[in-house]
């Protein structure tokens, strides 16, 4: 009677672990980049003086709502939300 033992070759396991470690490092770098971007967005929104405009930006950026959903929640239509956003961004750019 012959038995065959199957499994992971230790050399393959080492390579696999190295690959996993590299992917985890890349994920950590991406997470740090996203956190930096989130902080930038938060600083931008904090700088919006008009509370309605600030709410619009916050609902879109952090709540993931569409302009239509924001408009419905605030009593505006989508085009008004878009106009408010464009107007604010235009004034910041000046």
C-alpha positions as MATLAB code, in Angstrom:
seq = 'XXXXXXXXXXXXXXXXXXXXXXXXXXXXXXXXXXXXXXXXXXXXXXXXXXXXXXXXXXXXXXXXXXXXXXXXXXXXXXXXXXXXXXXXXXXXXX';
ca = [
       0.000    0.000    0.000;
       1.374    3.376   -1.037;
       0.361    6.695    0.488;
       0.718   10.069   -1.159;
       0.745   13.104    1.090;
      -0.350   16.316   -0.598;
      -0.006   19.800    0.755;
       1.779   23.049    0.338;
       5.450   22.953   -0.443;
       7.282   24.965    2.266;
       9.039   26.995   -0.453;
       5.658   27.895   -1.929;
       4.346   28.761    1.527;
       7.213   31.225    2.038;
       6.577   32.872   -1.330;
       2.901   33.001   -0.577;
       3.499   34.639    2.799;
       5.814   37.213    1.184;
       3.128   38.008   -1.393;
       0.507   38.374    1.339;
       2.833   40.641    3.339;
       3.436   42.828    0.284;
      -0.285   43.096   -0.412;
      -0.909   44.066    3.206;
       1.785   46.777    2.971;
       0.177   48.106   -0.220;
      -3.217   48.100    1.448;
      -1.812   50.029    4.408;
      -0.336   52.657    2.060;
      -3.676   52.977    0.253;
      -5.497   53.314    3.569;
      -3.141   56.101    4.651;
      -3.655   57.908    1.337;
      -7.435   57.643    1.684;
      -7.300   58.979    5.234;
      -5.270   61.975    4.025;
      -7.832   62.629    1.291;
     -10.675   62.312    3.789;
      -8.993   64.880    6.043;
      -8.599   67.234    3.059;
     -12.292   66.854    2.237;
     -13.269   67.460    5.862;
     -11.142   70.627    5.976;
     -12.741   71.816    2.740;
     -16.252   71.204    4.086;
     -15.485   72.869    7.412;
     -14.439   75.949    5.423;
     -17.848   76.216    3.743;
     -19.522   79.046    5.640;
     -23.075   78.647    4.350;
     -24.683   75.861    6.361;
     -26.856   74.641    3.484;
     -23.895   74.395    1.133;
     -21.864   72.688    3.867;
     -24.673   70.177    4.388;
     -24.845   69.499    0.650;
     -21.130   68.776    0.417;
     -21.203   66.635    3.558;
     -24.180   64.555    2.395;
     -22.543   63.871   -0.954;
     -18.997   63.292    0.298;
     -19.650   61.340    3.479;
     -23.178   59.972    3.226;
     -22.728   58.912   -0.394;
     -26.001   60.493   -1.437;
     -26.718   61.593   -4.973;
     -27.543   65.196   -5.815;
     -31.149   64.120   -6.337;
     -31.294   62.513   -2.892;
     -29.725   65.586   -1.295;
     -32.213   67.810   -3.069;
     -35.126   65.734   -1.874;
     -33.830   65.813    1.708;
     -33.326   69.589    1.648;
     -36.326   70.605   -0.453;
     -34.440   71.452   -3.655;
     -34.290   69.790   -7.029;
     -31.111   68.256   -8.426;
     -30.308   71.249  -10.648;
     -30.390   73.626   -7.649;
     -27.999   71.380   -5.725;
     -25.639   71.310   -8.701;
     -25.862   75.110   -9.119;
     -25.090   75.693   -5.431;
     -22.088   73.383   -5.604;
     -20.747   74.965   -8.798;
     -21.284   78.480   -7.425;
     -19.386   77.682   -4.246;
     -16.510   75.993   -6.064;
     -16.307   78.922   -8.488;
     -16.079   81.408   -5.592;
     -13.349   79.348   -3.915;
     -11.381   79.277   -7.169;
     -11.410   83.065   -7.482;
];
